[in-house]
Amino acid sequence: MMLALSAETGLLIMWVVFSALALLAVIAVFVWAIRTRQFRNQDRARYLALDSKIEDDQTPAPPDSPASGEKKESTDVPA
């Protein structure tokens, strides 16, 4: 015997199934994070910004200027 479902009931069932799948995905990611020890060193994150690998006297080149020592080619055509 087939049950006739209204559009509202079908939508409700779809949302319940979607929510259950999303919850299972979140739980799976959380279990993965615990098993691979993603939360083991929480103090590391607060010092990442201080460990920039740039010397104090060295400043990074602006994005549109050539890198240190490289010559920028001119595309201007003399008139």
Stockholm file with secondary structure:
# STOCKHOLM 1.0

chainA/1-79         MMLALSAETGLLIMWVVFSALALLAVIAVFVWAIRTRQFRNQDRARYLALDSKIEDDQTPAPPDSPASGEKKESTDVPA
#=GR chainA/1-79 SS CCCCCCHHHHHHHHHHHHHHHHHHHHHHHHHHHHHTTTTSCGGGGGGTTTCCCCCTTCCCCCTTSCCTTCCCCCCCCCC
#=GC SS_cons        CCCCCCHHHHHHHHHHHHHHHHHHHHHHHHHHHHHTTTTSCGGGGGGTTTCCCCCTTCCCCCTTSCCTTCCCCCCCCCC
//
